[in-house]
Amino acid sequence: MERQVALVIGNSNYITQNDLKNPGNDARLMKSTLEKLGFKVHFYLDANSKQLLEAVRRFHADLTPGCIGAFFFSGNEAPGR
């Protein structure tokens, strides 16, 4: 079986705009679904810009030749925290 790695991010809480209701729930559901499919999931909720950059770096480092990679983001942008 091929190695499967995913990065899942859900940003719901914002300083400069109203909070969003669904991104966290969407991200949790996607995480659960991908794990059931055998993916190793890097999972982040309400990550700021610095945390998002680190998340992408960790995900990239975990990708190996021939593996399957998946990316899911729900939200507008990085919260201003």
N, C-alpha and C positions, 0 to 999 in steps of 0.2 A: 504494500500500500504506500502511496506517495505521502510524504510529509505535508501537513496542511497547517498554515499559520495565518492568523487574522488579527487585525487591529480594529477595535470597536470603540468609538467615542460618542458619548452623549452629553451635550452641553445644554442645560436648562436654565441655570441661574445667571442672571446678567445684572450689572450695575447700571448701565446706561439705557436700558430698555426693559420692558416688562418680561418677567420670567416666562419661559415656554413650558407648556404642560406635558408634552409627549416625548421629547428627546431622551430623557433618562429611561422611561419605560420602553421606548423603541430599542435603545441600546441594550438594556437587560434582556429583552426578548431575543434580539439578534445574537447576543453572547450565548444564551442558552441553546438556541438552535444550532449555532456553529459548533458548540461543544458536543452536542448530540451527534453531529456529523463527523466528529473526530478531530476538529481543529483545536490547536493550541491557541488560546485567545488572550491577546493583550487588551485589557479593558480599562477604560478611563471615563469617569464622570466629572463634569464641570472642571475640566482641565484648563489652566491658564495658558498663555502663549508659550512660556518656558516649558511647562509640562507637556504641551503638545509636541514641541520640537523634540524633547527627550523621548516621548512615546514613539514618534516616527523613527528616530535613531534606533531604539531598541527593536522595533518591528523589523526594520531593514537589516539589522545585525542578525536577526533570527531567520531571515530568508536564506535558503541555500539553493544551489543549482538543482533544478528539477522539482522543487517543492511548489505547492499551490498556495498562493497568497490571496487574501481577501481583505478589503478595507471597507468599513462602514462608519459614516459620520452622520449624526443627527443633531441639528442645532443651527445657529446662525454664524457664530464665530467664537473665538476664545473669550470667556468672561473677562472683564477688566479688573481682575483681582491680581 
